[in-house]
Amino acid sequence: MNDQTSETTQLLRAWADGDQCALQQLTPRVYRTLRRIAAHQLQNERVGHTLQPTALVHEAYLELIDVANVEWQHRAHFFAVSAQIMRHILLDRARQRMTAKRGGSADRVIGKRAGGAEHLNLDELPDLGGRRARELIALDDALNALDRIDPRKARVVELRFFGGLSVEESAAVLAISPDTVMRDWKFARSWLQAELSRA
């Protein structure tokens, strides 16, 4: 595993330096994980959605090829950037759906709490991947607000939720301990819960 990771990292760095042969060697090494990340992000997409994991990977891959001036630290860093690109592709699609629905009634995506306050259960974050366009946009807005206050905690959410990275992979990307990732994850879920309840 270490040898494979090391070779993948070397290929990433060679690609960043302009070696197109490295990109051709890299593709089969990372494709399965990219598809897993895409499937994770699409697992709860609305019924009848047209985007499949393979198509999302291909869209993200086209954007990745154009990424410039990235000093790849390791394979987890590559997958984190890939997850971020996929997230933005899905957000763009969600915004397009919301724009198309203007004038109509959008589906309700945040349930009502007793007393009328809106509530979104962030303990079920893995189930929130793409239920509805409005929910994804609301979560993105809250995550951007968290990023202004504490960028690292927002990054943990992005890596764990949108990227499907493990605690250990997230720790490697952020160069922090797994315990810190878990503390940030717990805090961020509570903070996002409160923010979405106010939205």
N, C-alpha and C positions, 0 to 999 in steps of 0.2 A: 504493500500500500504506500509506504514511504517513497519507494523507488518510483512508483507510478505518479505520485503527487509531485515529486521532484521533477520528473520528466515533463509533466504537464506544465509546471511552473516555467521550466526552461523554454518550452514551446510558446507559452504565452509571452514571455519576454522577447523571444526571437521575432514573434509576430509583431509585437509593438515596435520593434526595430525595423520593420518593413519586410521581413522574410515571409513571402507568400507560401513557400513550401511548408513553413512551420504551421501556417493556418490550415493547410490541407491535412497535415498530420494531426493537428489539434482537434479538428471537427469530430472524427469518430470517438475520440476520448471523452468529449464533453457532451455529446448529443443526448445520451441516455439521461444524464442528470438534468440537462436543460428541459427535456421532455417531462421529467418528474416535477420540476418547478412549475412548468406550464400547466400540467394536470392539477397540481395543488391549487393554483390560482383560479382554475376554471371549475373545480369540483362542485361548486354550488351555484354556478352560473344559472340564470333563469332558464326555464324549460323552453326549448325551441331556439336557443342561441345557436348562431352559425359558426362561431369560432371554435375550432378543435385544438387540442394541445399541439399537434404537429404544425398547424397553421400559425399558432402563436409563436412557437419556436422559430419558424421561418421568418416571421415578421421581425422578431427580436434579433435574429441572426443578421438580417440585412442592416439593421441599425448598428449592431455590434461591429460589423465590418467597417463602418464609417467612424467608429470611435477613435479619436486621435489623442495623443499625448497622455496616455494612461500608463503608469508604471505598475504593471501587475505584480502584486506582492506574492500571491499564491493562488491556487485554484479556487479557494473559498471566496477570495476577493473577486475573481472573475464571475463566479456564480451570483454573488451579491449584486454586482453591476447588471448582470443579465436579468435578475429578478426585478431590479428597479426599472429596467427598460420595459419588461413585460407589464409591470404595474402601470406605467405611463400609457402603454398601448391600450390596456383595458380601461383606464380612466378616460382616455380620448373617446373610446367607443361608448362608454357610459354617458359622457357629456353629449355625444351625438344623439344617443337615444333620448336623453332628457330634452334636448332641443327639438327633436322630432315630436315629442309629446306635448310641447307647449300648447296651451289652450285646452288640453285634455287633462284628465285627472291621473296623476302618477300614482303608482301603487304605494301603499303605506308600508314603510320598511322599519319603522321604529315603533315598538309597541307602547301602549299607555300604561303608566304606573298608577297605583291607587293615588287619588288626589289630582290626576290629570297630567303629571309630569311625564315627559317622554323617557323611555328606558330602553337601552340596548345592552344586552347581556354580553359583556366582553369576556366572561369566563368561557364563552363559546366562540372565541375568535376564529378558530380554524373553520367554523361553519359559516363565516361571513364573507368568504372569498368573492362572491359575485352574485349574491341573491338578487339584487336589483341595482339598477344604475344609481338611484338616489342614495341608497345605503352606502355604496362604494364611494360616491362623491362626498357624502357627509363624513365618512371615516377619513378620507384624504384631507378634507378641510381641518378636521380635528388633529390629524397627525402633523399637518403643516403648522398649526398653532403650537403643538408640543415642541416641534423643531425650533421654533423661535425662543422657547424657554429653556429647553434642554435637548440639544441636537443628538447627543449620544443615546438617550432613551428613545427618541423618535427613530433612530437608526436601528435599535434593537427590535422595535416593532416591525419595521420594514423588513429586516432580515428574517425574523422568525415567522411573521404572519404572511407577508407577501412573498418572501423568498422560500419559505418552508425549510430554512436552514435550522440545523440542530443548535442546541445551546453551545456545544463545543465549536461548531463551525462559525457561529456568530461571534464567539469569543475570539477566535483566530482572526476574523476580519477586522474586529475592532481593537485587537491587541489588549484585551482585558481578560480577567478571569471568568470562568463559567459562573461562579457565585455572583459576580457583579452583573453578568447578563441576567441572571434570574432575579436579582433585586431590581434592576432596571425594568425588566419585563413586568413584574408585579406592580411596581409604581406606575408604569405607563398605562397598564390596563385600567387601574383605578382612576387615573387622571383622565384618560380618554372616556371612560364611563361617565364621569361627571361632566365633561365637556359636551358629550353627545346628549346627555340629559337636558342640558341647558339650551342646546341648539334648537 
